[in-house]
Amino acid sequence: MFSDRCINIFWQEHAPLFPVLHKPTFLRLYEEYIANPEQMVDDQKLAELHLVFSIAGFSSDLPDKEHIARCEEQWRRSLNALLMDSTLGTLQCLVLACLYCSQTGKYKSLQTYKAIAVGLAQRLGLHQSQKRFSYGALTIETRKKVFWSLYTVDW
């Protein structure tokens, strides 16, 4: 029930302003997680899910601090495991972590995640025209949205 409520809050309140995630892809991931949470071992997927739960859980009318604390513990563990991966998924998690840290006032963590995210975005070439890369339409759009979301967070 907590996670379902968080998913709705995230897509209604946060995703329109920060379109870091592709909704159909995320909802498939969430269905996979709900079907068998113990089988989910991919750190990037776990970080993404628990970051969404944490962001939305904290912004609900009556935040469930116990659930949010467990989610934060999970996403921090998962994110730390993939910080050195130069992937778009890692960058998406870093931007979500920045959103969470700015929402909760954890500014030291915010600065750390933001610095890593900006460097990773440059390594991935998100600051350049996406026409020069041979990615599919979904990947190109995701790259643009992640870049501009990070740009907004870094402002």
C-alpha positions in Angstrom: 0.0 0.0 0.0 2.9 2.4 0.9 4.6 1.8 -2.5 1.4 2.1 -4.5 0.6 5.4 -2.9 4.2 6.6 -3.5 4.1 5.7 -7.1 1.0 7.8 -7.6 2.4 10.7 -5.7 5.6 10.6 -7.7 4.0 10.6 -11.1 1.5 13.3 -10.2 3.8 15.7 -8.3 7.4 15.1 -9.2 7.7 13.5 -12.6 6.1 16.5 -14.5 8.7 18.8 -13.1 11.7 16.4 -13.3 11.0 13.8 -16.1 14.0 11.7 -15.2 12.3 8.4 -15.6 10.3 6.9 -18.5 6.9 6.0 -17.0 6.1 2.8 -18.9 9.6 1.4 -18.3 9.4 2.3 -14.6 5.9 0.8 -14.2 7.2 -2.5 -15.7 10.1 -2.4 -13.2 7.6 -1.8 -10.4 5.4 -4.7 -11.5 8.5 -7.0 -11.6 9.4 -5.8 -8.1 5.9 -6.3 -6.7 5.7 -9.9 -8.2 8.9 -11.0 -6.4 10.8 -8.4 -4.4 13.5 -10.9 -3.2 14.4 -11.7 -6.8 15.3 -8.1 -7.5 19.1 -7.9 -7.0 20.1 -5.2 -9.6 21.4 -2.2 -7.7 20.3 0.3 -10.3 16.8 -1.0 -10.3 16.6 -1.2 -6.5 18.0 2.3 -6.1 15.6 3.7 -8.7 12.6 2.1 -7.0 13.5 3.1 -3.5 14.4 6.6 -4.5 10.9 7.1 -5.9 9.4 5.6 -2.8 11.5 8.0 -0.6 10.8 11.1 -2.6 7.1 10.6 -2.8 6.8 9.2 0.7 8.4 12.3 2.2 6.1 14.6 0.2 2.9 12.9 1.2 0.5 14.5 3.7 1.4 12.1 6.5 4.9 10.8 5.8 5.6 7.3 7.1 9.0 8.0 8.5 9.7 4.3 9.2 9.1 3.2 5.6 11.0 6.2 4.3 14.0 5.4 6.5 14.1 1.8 5.2 13.8 3.0 1.6 16.6 5.5 2.1 18.9 2.9 3.6 18.2 0.6 0.6 18.7 3.3 -2.1 21.9 4.6 -0.4 23.4 1.1 -0.3 22.4 0.4 -3.9 23.5 3.8 -5.2 26.9 3.4 -3.5 27.4 0.1 -5.2 27.0 1.7 -8.6 28.5 5.1 -8.2 31.5 4.3 -10.4 29.3 2.9 -13.3 29.2 5.4 -16.2 25.6 4.6 -17.3 22.5 6.6 -17.9 20.7 4.5 -15.2 23.3 5.6 -12.6 22.8 9.2 -13.7 19.1 8.9 -13.3 19.5 7.6 -9.8 21.9 10.4 -8.9 19.4 13.0 -10.1 16.7 11.4 -8.0 19.1 11.3 -5.1 19.7 15.0 -5.6 15.9 15.6 -5.5 15.5 13.6 -2.3 18.4 15.4 -0.6 17.2 18.8 -1.5 13.7 17.9 -0.3 15.0 16.6 3.1 17.7 19.3 3.6 20.7 16.9 3.4 22.9 19.4 1.7 26.2 17.7 2.1 24.9 14.6 0.4 23.2 16.8 -2.2 26.5 18.5 -3.1 28.3 15.2 -3.4 25.6 13.5 -5.6 25.3 16.7 -7.7 29.1 16.8 -8.4 29.2 13.2 -9.4 26.1 13.6 -11.5 27.5 16.6 -13.4 30.7 14.8 -14.1 28.9 11.7 -15.3 26.6 13.7 -17.5 29.6 15.2 -19.2 31.3 11.8 -19.6 28.1 10.5 -21.2 27.9 13.5 -23.6 24.6 14.7 -22.4 25.7 18.3 -22.9 26.2 17.7 -26.6 23.7 17.5 -29.4 22.1 14.0 -29.3 22.0 13.8 -33.1 25.6 12.8 -33.1 24.8 9.6 -31.2 23.2 6.5 -32.7 20.7 5.7 -30.1 17.0 4.9 -30.4 14.4 7.6 -30.0 13.5 6.6 -26.4 17.2 6.7 -25.3 17.7 10.1 -27.0 14.7 11.6 -25.3 15.6 10.1 -21.9 19.1 11.5 -22.2 17.7 15.0 -23.0 15.2 14.9 -20.1 17.8 13.6 -17.6 20.2 16.4 -18.7 17.7 19.2 -18.3 16.5 17.8 -15.0 20.1 17.7 -13.7 20.6 21.2 -15.1 17.5 22.4 -13.1 18.7 20.7 -10.0 22.2 22.1 -10.4 20.9 25.7 -10.8 
